[in-house]
Every structure is written in C-alpha cells, then in structure tokens.
Amino acid sequence: MSSTHHTAMGLSSPSSLFLVLLVLISFSYLRGWCRLRGVSASSIPAWRGSSFLSGMFLVWVALGSPLAAYDHDLLTVHMIQHLLLMTFAPALVLLGEPLVVFCHGLPRFGNVVRNRLFRRPMVHWFARMLSRPALCWIVSASTLMGWHVPALFTLGMRSDVWHCVEQGSFLAAGILFWLPVIQPWPSVSTGPQWWTLLYLFLATLPCDILSGFLVFSDRVAYPVYSSMPRHFGLSVLEDQQCAAALMWTCVTLVYLVPAAILSTRMLLPRSFFRGDFACSEMRDSAVPPGNPQRLEIV
C-alpha cells in the first residue's frame, strides 16, 4: 500500500466515522461522570475522568490522526501505534472506571448491565475466567509475538482488512492485559498483590525478547518496508532498531510505574491508604440494583 493511498484512506469517511464514534463515547462518559459528581464530589475523582478522555484521545492518535498515515512507511510509527493501542490507551481507559460511569450516563445500558448480565451465574463465571492473570498474559504475549511474525506482519501491511484486525486485536489484548492490574469495577482481586508484581515482570519478557532481536539483528526482519518511501533519513535497518528500542524502553518504564505503586502499598501500613480502600468499596456499590441515578458511598 503506497503512502499516498494510505494518507487518502486516513482522511476518508471511515476515519470521520471513527472520530464521531470516539466523540460519542467520550460524551456519554462525561454525561455519566457529571451525574456522579452531582451526587458526590468524591465519587469518581476528576483524574479518573481525565484518564478516560486521555485514553480516548490516544486511540484517535493511533488510528485516526495524521500519524496513522505513516505506519506503512516507518516501522517506528507502526510501533508507536502498537504502544498506544496496547499499553497506554487501555490503561488510561480502565483507570476511568468506564462501566461505573456508563451505567449512570446511559441509564438503559445500566439497567441491562445490572438486571440482565450481572445476575446470571454464567456471566460471573466468564468474567472471572476472562480476568485470570494467566489467561491475560497468554493472550497479550501471543498477540504481541504473533503479529510480529514476518508472515503475519506482511499480511497486515498489505491488507486493509487484516490491518484493522491487527489493530483491534492489539487494543483488545491491551484491555485484557491491564484488567488484573487495574481491576476496574466489577472485577475483583484474584490473589495477593505480589502476584501482580510477578505478572508485570513476566509481561516484560516477550517485549524484551522481541525488542532485543530487532535491535541487535543485522538484517531487516520485515522486507516489506524496503519498497516504502524513507523519512527522516532513516534506513530500513535503522528504522527497525529505533522501533525496537522505543518499545523496549517504553514498555519497561510503563510497567515499572504500577509495580512501584504496588510495592509501596505492600510496604506501607494498610491504614495509610484508607481513602483508596474507601474508593474501592464505593466502586463495588456504585451501581446499586435500584435507582440508577443513586450512588451509595461507603
């Protein structure tokens, strides 16, 4: 796919519809957030609302902004897309407690979630299975490594449909990966906190392996870039090394942040984080089975 064609595709109607969809989702979130803030100023803090909107913005940057027009020319830009979709945006979205807010912003949606979904044992079982750290790690690692196999990578580069599948799978795998770490409502803790530290450490291993191979390799892993226009004076091999170094650095630093926070919580007295535990209890009762406009604060 040529750069000119891809740029034109990025400015076409599907991109505009995607932007409208993100705006509608953000507006619905803001509506629910304002309703919750009207009940209690401490229900969903402002930083959570900002986190969700920032995550939506990063999704647009990855898929709908002018940056997306260069992902077929530079592996570095392609890697930035993957980092935004799998690492940064999902974490920010989940930190915004989206289900709690949407249940208040969209009352009909809240009724369906409470009365039809969360009352079914099969849904509870599926939710528990879906948030198991082992499954989340396997899915995220398989998605990362699988789409960087040269054959699948080339397929995603040459097919618009498979390219969309690739981007969607990165976003879905990213959300699944962060579930055991952030534990947004209605997820529950699946084990001691030190398990999460081990989970984050193991999550760096696939990135380290892939990044190390691409950084120190003396040959081009994805020959499809050899026929693409070059930018910023980077050769194909230099572009590959830059992309790998970017992923290696960003993933390590991003995973270090929650690991440091969890380590601090494990070392400090439990009473020091009394406000955080109160907020956690509030989330569990944030969508009561009665009035969808009512928020219970514990």
N, C-alpha and C positions, 0 to 999 in steps of 0.2 A: 504494500500500500504506500503510495507516494505521500510526501509531506503535504503537497498542495491539496490532494484529495482528502487527507485526514483533517486538515485545517478546515476545509469547507464542511466536512461532516460535523466537526465540533461546533460550528456556528449554525447548524441546520435546526429544523423544527424539533427533532428528538431532544437536542440539548436544551432548547427552550422549555419543552415539556418537563424535562428533568428538573430544571430550575424552579418551575412553577410547583412541582411536587415537593421539593425541599422547602419552599416558602410556605406551602400549606401545612406541612408537618410542623415547621417552626411556629407558625401562627397558632396552631392547635395547642402546642406545648405552652406558649405564652399565655393563652387563654386559661388553661388549667392552672398554670403557675400563679397567675393573678388571683384566681379564685381561692387557691390555697393560702396565699399571702393575706387575702381578705379575712380569712378565718383566724389565722395565727401567723405573725411575722416570722416565727421561728420554725414553721412547718417545713418548708423547702428553702434553705438559705439561698441568697442571691448568687453565690458562687456556683451552686449546682445548676441554676438556670443558665448562667453564663457558660458553664461547661458544656451543657447540651447544645446550645446555639453554636459554640465554637466547633463542636464535633460536626454539626451540620455544615458549617462553613468549610471545614476541611474536606468533607465528602464532595462538596461542589468544586473545591480547588483541584481535587484529584480527577474528577470526572467531567466537569463542565467548564472549567476555566481555560484560558489560553494555554496554560501549562500542558493540558492534555493533548494539545496538537503536536507536541514534540516527543511523545512517548514512543513513537515508531522510528524516531531518528536517533535518540540517545538512550542508552541503557540506564544512564544516571537518572534521567527524568522518569523512565519506566520504574526504577527502583523507588523514587520519591513517591510515585503513585501507590506502590505496594505498601510503603511505610505508612502513608496517610490512611489507607483503607484498612490495614490490618493491625496497626499499632496505635496510632494517635487518635483517629476519629472514633473507633469503637469504645476506647477507654473513656473519652470525654462524654460520649453519648450516655453510657451506662452510669457515669457519675451523676448525671442529671436526674436519676430516678424516673425514667420515662413512663413506666407503667402507672406509677402513682399519679403522676401529673396528667397523663392522658385520660385516666379514669375520671378525673374531675373536669378536664377541658372538654371531653366528649362523653356526656352522661350515658348515651346509648351504648357506647363502647364499654363504659364502666359496668353497666348492667350485664352485658354479655360476658365480660370477664368474670364478674363475681358470681352471677347466678347460673351460668351455663358451663363455664370452663372449670373454675376453681372448686366447684362442688363435685366434680367427677373424679373418682379414685384413679382412673386411668391417666388423667391429666397430671395429677400429682406424681404418679409413678414415672411418667415420661419426663416431667420437669426435673425430678431427682436424677434420673439417668443421664439427662442431657447436660446437667451441670457437674457431673463427676469429673474431677481433675484429670484422671487418666484418659477418659474419652476426649476431653477438651484438648489435652496435649497432643494426642494422636492425630486428631483432626487438623489442628493448626500446623503441626510439623509436616504432615502428609501434604497439606495444601501448599505450604511453602516449598518443600522439596519437589513435589510433583510438577508444579507449573514452571520450575526452573530446569527440568529435564529438557535438553535441547529440542527434542522432537515436539513435545507439548508446547514449549515456548514458541517455536516457529509456527505451530498451528494457531496459537493465539494471535500472533503477529499478522498472519495472512488472512484470517477470517474475522470479520466483524462480529459474527455471532459468538464464536468461541472466545473472542476478546472480551465481550460482555459477560460471558460465563466465567471467565477468569477473574474479572474484576469483582463480580458478585460473590464468587467463592472466597475471595480474599476478605471482603467485608463481613461475610457470614462467619468465616473462621475466626476473624478478629473478635467479633462479638462473643462467640463461643469461648474463645481463649480467656477473655477478661472476666467471664462470669464467676469462676471460683475465686478470683482475686478481689473484685469489687463487691460482689454479692448484692446486686440491686434487688429491691422487692419484686417478686415474692420469694426469691431464692433464700436458702438458709445455709448456715455453715455446715460443711461436710467433714470437718475434722479440726484438729488443733492447728494453731496459726503457723507452727513451724513446718507443717506440710505445705503451706503456701510458699514459704521461702524455698523449699526444695523444688516445688513446682516451677517457680520463676527461674531458679538456677538451671533446671533441666531444659527449660524453654530456650535458653540461650545456646544450647548445644547445636541444634540444627542450623541456626544462623551462623554460628562460629564455623561450622564445617563448610557450609556453602560459601560464606564470605572468604574464608581462608583459601579455598580452592580457586575462587575467581581472582583474588588479589595476587596470589603467588604463581598463577598459571602463566606460562609464556606463550600460550596460544589463545586464539579467540574462541570462546565457548559457544557463541551464537553468531555464526557466519551471516545470518540474515541482515545484520547491521552493516556489513561490508558494502552493500549496494545502496545504503541510505546516505543522504546528504550529511556532511560533517559540520559541526557547530563548535564555536569557542576554541578552535584549533586543537581539538582532541582527536587523536587517532582512535580506531575501534578498540585497540587493546587498552589504551589509557582510559577511555570511557568505561570499559569493563572494570578496571581496577578502581576507578573513582566510585563507581556504583557500589562495588563490594565493600570498599572502605566506609562509605556512607551508611550502609546497612549495618555493618559490624559495630560502628560507633554508636549510632542512634539506638539500636535495639539494646545494647548493653547499658547505656545511660538511662533509657526509659524504664527498663526492668529494675534498675538499681533504686529508683525512687520508691515504688511500693515496698520493695524489700527493706529499705531503710526505715520506712514508716512502720511496717510490721515489727521490725526488730526493736524499734523504740517502744512500741506498745507492749511488747513482751517483757522488756526490761524494767519499764516504769510501773509504779503501782496502778492497779486497776482503777482506783478512785480518781486518779489524775485525769482519766478520760471519761468521767461521769457524763459529761454533756454528749459525747459521742454515743454512749450506750443509750442515753435517753432518746437520741435521734434515731438510733436503730430500732428501739421499741416503737417509736412513733411510726416508722415505716410499716411495721407489721400490722398496725391498726389504722393505717391511713385510708384504707378503703373499706369501711365498715359495711356490713351486709344490708344496712338500712338505707338512710338518706345519702345519696351520692354527693350532696353538697356539704356534708358534715365531716369534719376532721376531728378525730379523737387524739388528744395529746396525753401521753402517759407521763 
